Each structure stands twice: as C-alpha cells, then as structure tokens.
Amino acid sequence: MSTETSAAKFPSDIEISRATKLKPIAQIASNIGIDPEDIIPYGKYKAKVPLSYINEDKVKNSNLILVTAVTPNKAGVGKTVTSVSASLGLNYIGKNAAVALREPSLGPCFGMKGGAAGGGYAQVLPMDEINLHFTGDFHAITCANNMIAALLDNYQYQNRKSDKGLERIVWRRVLDVNDRSLRNIVTGLGGTGNGIPTEAGFDITTASEIMALLCLATDLNDLQARIERIVLGYRYDKTPFTVKDLGVAEAITVLLKDAILPNLVQTTENTTAFVHGGPFANIAHGCNSVIATKMALSCNDYVVTESGFGSDLGAEKFLDIKCRLSGLRPKATVIVVTTGALKLHGGVADASINQPNLEAMKTGIANLQRHIENMRNFGQSVVVSFNRFKHDTDEEVNYLKDWVENFGVVFAINNAFAKGGEGAADLAQKLVEVIEKNPSKDINFTYDLEDPIPVKIEKIAKKIYRAGEVTFSQTAENKFKSYTKNGWAHLPICIAKTQYSFSDDPKNINAPSGFGIHIRDIVVNAGAGFIVAIAGEIMRMPGLPEDPQAFRIKLVDGEIEGLS
C-alpha cells in the first residue's frame, strides 16, 4: 500500500523506516516482561525469544484479532498495513497490544512486491532487514529441506543395487527465489558417479512442508516428531517412506533449533512485533507460526495477526487448520477493503481502478459481501477496515460506509499509513467494543475431520467458494484410496488455488457461484498435518514478472533503495 496524503511528496516506506528512532531490542523485550538476559540478539534491533515465555493461561485470556481481506488486486489491499495499524491504534488508545506477522519471502520482494513489512507509518522495523535475510529463518528452512533431498538422493544411490531403494520420490528441493526454470529438472546427469538420473524440481521455500510444519509446531520435540512424519517417497510395495525411515530427523531438527524461536522486533511506534514463519496462503496455510502468536498473547492483552490473501484462502486455513490444531480462537475478525479492489471486481481494468467509478464499486461490493458472510458463518464478529487513498471520492467512501453499516457490520476508516497509531484509533476503539460486547463465537468449522477426504474438499469448495461442482482427476481419486489406507484421511485440508478469485480461475472475479472446481492432484503433508488439494493451474514455484522489482533495488551511498 503506497499513497500520498497531500500535494507534497509523501516519504517512501524506507525513508520513514530510516527516520524512525528505534529502541534497543532489549528494551522492547523488557517492556513486555521478557528478561533481556534471556533473548538471543541479532544485532541491535532484532532478537529471538526462548519458548519458555509462552504462558498457555495468558494465551487463553488474551484477545486475538484476525486480519483478512476481500479478494485482492495484484497490488494487494494493505492487509499487513492494517495489521500493524490495528496494533498501533490499540496502543494509542491505552491498550497493551502487539502484532504477529509472517516473514517476507525474497521471491515477491525481488519480484512484484518490493517488500512486505507494512507501509507508511505502519511498519515493522527494521524493514530492510526484515525484507531481506532477517534472522536467517528462511535460509535454515531452505537448508533443512535440501539437506533431506541430498540425504534421500544418497540413500537411493547407496541402495541402487538392493531392494531397499524407492520406486517413487515425492520430496522436492526449494529455493526462496521466483525461478520458473527450476520447476521441473533432471538431476544426477554426468555418469553414475554423479548420482542416479532422476526427474526432480524446485518449489519456492514458502511452499516447503518444513515451512508449514515449523509454523504449526509447538516446541522442539513436536518439531522433530513432525519432521519424522514427512513422506519422502514410496517403496515398491507402495508403503510410504518417511524422514524417520531415512534416520535423519534429529539432524534436520538441529538445523532448525534457532529457526523455531520467534523473532522479536518493533513497529514504527516502538511497539511489540513478532515476525516468524512465512507460508503463502495460495499454496500453503498462509499463517505465521503458532509459537509466535502464542508468545505475543503471553506478553500482551491484545494481539493482531493476519492470514494471507482473501478470507477464502488465508482466513479459512487460519480457522480450519491453525486454530483447529492449536486451540487458538480469535475474538474478532477484520476484513480489509479498498475501493480499487471493489472496482476491479466490478469490471474495471486493473490500470483504471484508481479512477472514480461509483457504479463499478457498487457491483464489486458483492465480493465484500461474500467475505463477510463467510466469516459470519465461521462465527466471527466482523469489522470492515477501509484503507483510503487520495483518489477515493467522498461519494464512494460514504456509499461504502452506509452499505457496510446497513449490512449490520462495523465500519472503520484506517489512516495509520499516514498518521500512525492516531490514524487507527477509530479502528482500535471499534475492535475493543466488538470484543467486549459481541466477541466471536467458537469456531464453526467448515468440515469435520472424520469426513472422507473428498467430502472435506467439497465442503470447502461449496461452503466457502460457492462452487456448484467439484471434480477430481484420476490421480486425485487414486490418492484418496492410498491416503485413507495409510491413515491420513483424518487430516484437515489445505486447498492450493489462485488468490484472485473464489474459483480456480483467476479471471472469474467478484462473487461467482455455481462454477466447477477441478482438483488435479492432492499431496500429503503428514508432518505439517494436512492434505494439500491442488486446484486449477496454481504453481508452487512462481515466476518473475516482466518488470521485476529487482531492477529497482540498489545501494545508494550505503543505503538500500527499492524496498518499499
């Protein structure tokens, strides 16, 4: 989210970041009751926090707020900005609040986004370090994933003349770079001394099962147990071969012993921020780590967290997977909206969504209505947060406000991008009132874990997406039987699909219904504890756009430019 508030040029995100006087991370820790002697500092302004500070009683008694959004346009709708904003606003009105977010991926930062640490006066800092290598978590996850791949290839090589070899390998390598050329490759070329020629490929690190399971693990023991359950391939008798069978779970856990610890940083107003884990919501579960969320709740009265993309992806997975597995329960849900996103769903070309067009916005409101209905069906109390840009007309804003309130939902305008916590005071106050007077009910899950795998997929597609028919490839049908036989039928479902539509077709915008969804494959993530159902043409390794942000990232007099 990037805008100007007047004729004068508004400072860039990185200019605001540099101008903010950061407090030593030891002071940030001390402010929330963490002994500075216990933290593991990564420089002056970042640290990891030991898991001993998680207090399950405090977790249950604190107030968790989920931030989700309408179906976004390509530039997004400012969901991270809103998450940071809500925490700033809550502190501004005298509450004790923190924000818990995912870590940015280098893929989008150097591809389309340029950064993912919020924006304007609602950022987590130091934004350049968070957007780049941060505390090395992504590198540790990449290393752990590829160490498994190397050890598995070695297992195949060493057993190439015995009956211990595997008929099929399903484990792929990962890299935190958008690189379409690596989606499908052949390894082991150049003679037998270089391994066994094998079809292989790369996913982006955010799609790694290591990323997903780290974000759902509760401690090191649970992390190792999850790693042991990872399915790497299948023997000739069709039985699964796991990391436990490979005998390296402890070694892989060692690589992740620091990565599992949540990262403590601060906002533009020096309030607490935990930034940890980073699975995408269109190809994974799209939530920051359970550990970071619980750590934030242990140290604060209010915690704001986000889930990726629109509510049909991130929020559904947050509730049906993360909350189901962790016991977390949000007290309120924020749905972020912009006039630009609504105009896009009203039929306006992406290049023209900044132009006044009340009629298109009216048409696109059907998308917002669908997201509100879905969150209400989960039992959530909803607040609609509007990110206003300079091109929004009073007529458009007033119409949207009246429509939301007439629909029985609380409406707030968020101006924290330009004004910090003061600009989010209205949003914060309304969140407090909702939590105190009408908190969310217990979660009405979309499906029961006892439902057969295809039934769970159909319930998500029909209840959340409003699909009319769900079809399955023969590959998926065969795997239903195999997964049930192997004892995985009870696992929750993580659907991988486009973020730009309720359907599996990115061009089918607004609030379609009655369409067909095709599940072309399913993949078991037994370590993470869910089954991924792949819909449409979604890719687990993105490509770079025609004009990647990398063209604009550079060092100028020792300062980074282009990350904003």
N, C-alpha and C positions, 0 to 999 in steps of 0.2 A: 504494500500500500504506500503510495507516494503522492503527495499533493502540495499545493501552496495555499496559504491562508490569506494572502493579500497580493498586491501588485509587486511587492518586494519579493525577491527570490528567497524561498524557504530553504534553510540549510539542509544539506543532504543527511542521510542517516549516519554516515561515517563522520561527518562534521559534528553532528550532535554528540555522537559517541566520544569523540576526542575532547569535546568541550566539557563533558561531564566529569566532575571530580569524584573519582572512585574512592571508596573506603577500603582499607586493607581487609582482605578476606577473613582474617582473624577476628576483626571487629564485627563483620557481618555474622559470623558464626556465634560470637558471644551474645549478640543481640537476640538470638533465638534459643539461647540456653545450651549451646554446644561449646564445650571447653576448647579453646584454641589449641591447647596442647594435644588434643585428640585428632584434629584434622590433618590431612595429608596435603600440604600446599603444592600447587603447580604454579609457581611464580607468586606475584603479589595479590592477584585478584581472582584466583581460581583455586578450588580445593576439593578433595574427596572427603566424604564423611563416613566414619565407620557405622556398620549396620546396628551396632548396639544402641544407637539413639532412636531406633524405631520403638514406639510405645503403642501397642495394639489397643489399649484402653483409650488413649488420646485419639487414636485414629478413628475409633467408633464415635467419639463425642465431638469431633471437629466437623466443619461444614465444607463439603466438597462441591465445587461448581464445575460443570462440564461446559466447554465452549465448542459448538459445532457451527454449521453454516448451511446456507442454501447451496444448490449445485453451482459450483464456481465457474467463472470465466477463466481464460488462460492466465490472466494476471493475478488471480485469486481475489478474495473479498476482504482480506485483512483479518483473518481469524487469529493469527499469532499476535497481531497488534491488539486485538480485542482482549485476548487472554491476559497479556501484560497490563493492558489498560484497566481491566477489572481489578487486578491486584493493587494497582496504584490507587485507583479510586477508593477501594476498601480501606487502605491505609490512610488516605486523605481524610476520610470521614471518621477516623479514630479506631478502626478495627485492626486486628493483628492478622495480616494476610500475606500469602506467598503465592508464587506461580510455579507450576511444574510443567515443563515442556520437553519436547523431543529435541535431539541434536540435529543440526542441519547436515545434509549429505553434500559432499563435494560435487556429485553429479549435477543436481539442479543449480547449485551455486555457480558453477562454471558453464552451465547450460542455459537455462531460461531465467531463473530467479535472480541470481546475483547475490543472494543472501536470504536467511530465514530466521533472523533473530528479532523480529518485530520491526518497528519503524518509527521515525519521528522521535517524539519524546516518550514513546512507549516501547523501549527496547530492553533486552537483556544484554549485559555487558561483561567483558569487553567483546563487542560484536565481531570484530575482525578475527579474533582468536577462536570464538565460538563457531564462526562460519568456516574456519579452516581446520586445523588439526586438533584444536581444543585440548583435551587431556589424553588423546590417543585412543579413545574407546573404539572408534570405527576401525582403526588400524589393528587393534587387538582382535576384534571380531573377524576382520578380513584374514588375519594371520591364522587364527584358530580354524576358520573354515577351510583355508587352503592347506593347512597342516594335515587336516583329516584327509583331504583329497590326495596329498602326496603319500601319506601312510597307506591309504587304500590302494593307490596305484602300485606301491611297493608290495603290498600283500598279494595283489594279483600277479605281479612279476615273479615273486618268490614261489608262488604256488602254481605257476603256469603249467607244470608237468604233473600236477596231482589233482585229485578230485576235490580239493578244498577251495578251488577257485570259484568265482561268482559267474553266474550266467548273465546277469544284468546289473549294471551300476546306475544308480539314480542320483548320486551326490554330484553336485556341480561346483565349480570354483566361483569365486565372487571377486569383484573389484569395485571400489567406490568412485567409479568414473562411468559416464554415459559412453558406451562403446558398442555400437551395433555390430561391428565386425567380429566381436568375440562371442556373439550369441551361440553360434554353432561352430565348433572347431574339431580338428583331429589332433590328438596327442600321440606321443610315442613314435614319431617318424625318425628315420635315420638308422635303422638297424636294431637288432634285438638288444644291444647294449643300452639303448635309449628307452627301453620300456616296450610295452605292447601297444601297437597302433589301436586307438580307441576313439570313437566319436564322443566328444565332450562339449563343454560350453561354459559360459560365464553368465551369472546373474549380477545385478548390482548388489552391493553389500547390504543395503536396506532390505533386500528380499531374502537374505540368508536366514535359514532356520536358527542359526546361532543368535542373530539379532532378535528374532521373535522370542526365543526361549529365555534369553538373558532378561528381556523386558517383562517376562512373566514369572521369573524365578523369585523365590522369597529369601534365599540365603545361599551360601556356597554349597552346602550339602544338596539342596534342591537343584541348584545349577548342575552339579555333577550327575545327579540322577536323571535329569532331563537330557543331558548330553549322552548318557548311556543309551537312552531310548531312541536316539536318532537312527532312522533307517537309511543305510548307505546303498543297499542293493539287495539282490535276491540270489539264493543258491539255485542249483539245478533242480532241486526238489521243490522250488517255489517258496521256500520259507525265507523270512526276512533276515538280513544280516545287518547288525547294528554296530554302533561305536563300542558298545560293551563287548560284542563278539570280537571286534578288532583289538580290544585290550588297551585303548589309549585314552579313556575318558578322564582319568586323573591328570594325564599330561596336558590335555586340552583345557581342563579346569585351571591348571596352573597358569596358562596363557591369559586367562580371563579373571584372575584373582583380584586385580585392581579395577578392571573394567566394570565389574559388578557393583562397585561402590558408586553411589550417586554423586554428581558434580554440583557443588555449591558455587553460585555466582550472585550477581546483584542486578537490579534494574537501573534505569536512568535516574531513579529517585532513591537509590541505595537500599531498596527493599529486597527481601529474600527471593531468590530464584533457584530452583533445582532443574538442571537441564541434563537429561540422561536417556540414552537409547534413541533410536530413530527409524523404526519400521514405517514404510509407506502404507497408506490405507487402501490404495487401489490394488496392491499386490500382497499385502500382509495385514496385520491387525491395526496398524496406524496409531498406536498409543505410546506414550513414554513409559518408563519402567514402573512396575508395581512398587518396587523398592523406593524410588524417588517420590512417588505420590504419597506413600505411607510415611516416609521421612518428613515430607513437608507438613502432612497432617499432624505428625507427632510434635511439631515445633510451632504450629500456628493454629489459630482458631478458624481461619478461612483459607482454603486453597483452591486456586483456579487452575484447571488443566484443560488441554484441548485434545481433540481427536482429528485425524486427517480428513481433508476434503469435506464433502457434504455429509449430512446426517445418515444418508443411505449407506455410506461406507464406514467412515470413522466412528460415528456415534453408535451405529448398530453393533459394530465389533467391540467398542468400548463396553457396551452394556451386556451383549450376549456372550462375550468371551472374557474380557478383562475383569469386569465386575463379577461375573458368574464364578470365575476361578479364584478371585482374590477376596471376595466378600465386601469390596468397596461399593458404596451407594451414594450417588450424587444427590444433593438436596435441591438443586435447581439446574436447568439447562439453558444456556444462552444460544440462540440461533443468530448468526451474523448475516446481515444482508446489506447490499448496496443497490442503488438504482441501476448501475451498469449491468450487474448480473441479471436483474429482472428484465431489463430491456433486451438483453441477449436472448433470454428465454421468451421474450415477446416477439422475436423475429428480426431484431436489428442486427446488422453485421457487426462483428467484433470491433472493427475500426470506427464505428459510429456510435458506440454505446455511451460516449461522453456528451452527446448532443441531446438537448431537451426532447423528450418524446413520451408524454404522459400516457398516451394510448398504448404504446408498446409496454410500458411499465405495468399498466393495468392488466394486460394479457399475461405478462410474466409472473404476476403475483400468484398464479396457480402453483408455481414451483414452491414458493414460500409456504403456501397453504399445505402442500403435501408434506413438507418437512415438519411443520408444526403438528399436523395430525399424527405423523409417525412418532414423534417424541411424546405426545399425549398418550398414544396407545401403549407406550412403554411405562406410563405412569408418571412422566416427568412434568414438573411445573416449568413453564417456558417463559423466558424473557427474550424479546426480539431486540437486538442491538444494531443500530443503524450507523454505519460509517459514512459520514457525509463528506463529499468532495466539493471543491469550489464550483464545479459545473452543475451541481444539483440545484434545481429551481425550488423556490418555496412552495410552488404549486405541487410539485412531485413529492416533496417531503411531507407536506401536510396531508396529501391524499394517502400516502403510505401509513402515516401515523394513525389517521382515522380508520383505515381499513383494519390495521392490526388490533387496535383497541376495540373496534366493533366486533372483531372475531373473538374477543374475550381474552386477549393476550396483552401482557405488559409490554410497553414500547419505551425504549430509551435511545437517545442520541449520544454517541460516543465521540468526544472531541479530544481524547487524550493524545492522539497523534500530534496535535498542535499545542495542546495545553497541559499534557501530563496528567497527573492524578486529579487535578482540579477539573479537567475536561471529562473525566469519567465519574465524577461524584454522583451524578444523577443515576447512571447505570449501577453504581455500587449501592446506593441507597435503595433502589428498587429491588436489587438482589437480596439485600438484607430483609426487606419487608416480605418478599416472597418466601424466604426461608423461615422466617418467624411465624408468618400467618398461614402459609399454604405450601409447605415443603413437598417435594416429590414423594410419591408413594413408593412402596417397594417395587422392584422391577418386575414388570410383566414380560417375561422373556418371550422371544418370537417362536421358540420351539422347545420341546423337551429333549433332554439328552438321550432319552430312551427311544425317541423316534428313529426309524431307519434313516440311513444317510440321505437317500434321495428325497425323503419326506422333509427332512430338515432344510435341504436346499430349496425345495418347492415352497416351503412356508416363508422363507426369507424373500424369495422372488415374488411371491404373490402378496404377502402382507406388507412388505417394505417397498418393493419396486412397483407393485400393481401389475405384474406380468399376467398374461392370460394363460400361457402355456410354457412349460419348461421341458425341453428335450435334452437328451443325453446321447453323446457319441457312444459307439460300441466300446471304445476304450474305457470310458467312464463306467459303463454298465458292467464291464468285466471287473473293474477295480472295486465296485460296490461289493461284489461277492468275495473278492480276495480280502478286502479290508475287514469285512464282517467276520470272515473266517479267522483272521489274525487278531481279533479282539479290539478293533479300533472303531467299531460302529457307534460307541457311546460318545465319541469326541465331538465338540462343537464345530461349527462350520465357519470358514473364512472365505468369502467369495471374492475372487480377484476379477475386477471388471473396470471399465472406463469410469473415470471420475466426472465426466462431463454430461452424463445422462443417468436417469433412473434405469434405463435399459442397458443392454450390452453394445448399443450403437451410439457412439459419441455425437452423431448428428440428430438423434431423436431427442430433442431438447424439451424444456418446460416440464409438463407433468403428464407424460403419456401413460396410457393404461391399455390393457388387453393385448399387448405385444408378446412376441415369443422370445424366450431367452434360451440360448443353446450352451450347454456345459460341455466343452470339448475335451476336458481332462479333469482328473482330480489327483491330488498329491497329498500323501500323509505326512504331516509334521508331528510325528509321535513324540518328539522331545518337547516341542512347544506345547503340544497338547491340543491340536486341532487339525482339521482336514481342509485343505485349500481346494476350492472348486473354481476352475478357470473358465470364465465366460467370455465369449467373443474373441477379439483379436488382441487382448491385453498382453503386453510384453513385460517380462521380468528383468529385462535389461533394456533401458531406454536408449534412444539415440540422441544425438545432439541436433539442435535446430539449425536452420540455415545461417543464422546470425547469433552464435553463442555468446553469452556474457563474457566468456574468456577473452574475447577481443578487446574488452574494456577494462580488464583487471590488470593493474600495473603498480609499480613502485614509483612514487614521485617524492624526491628528497627524503627517502626513507619511510614515507607514509604510503599505505595501501589505498589505492583508488579503485572504484568499480564494484566494491562490495556494498550494495545497498538495494 
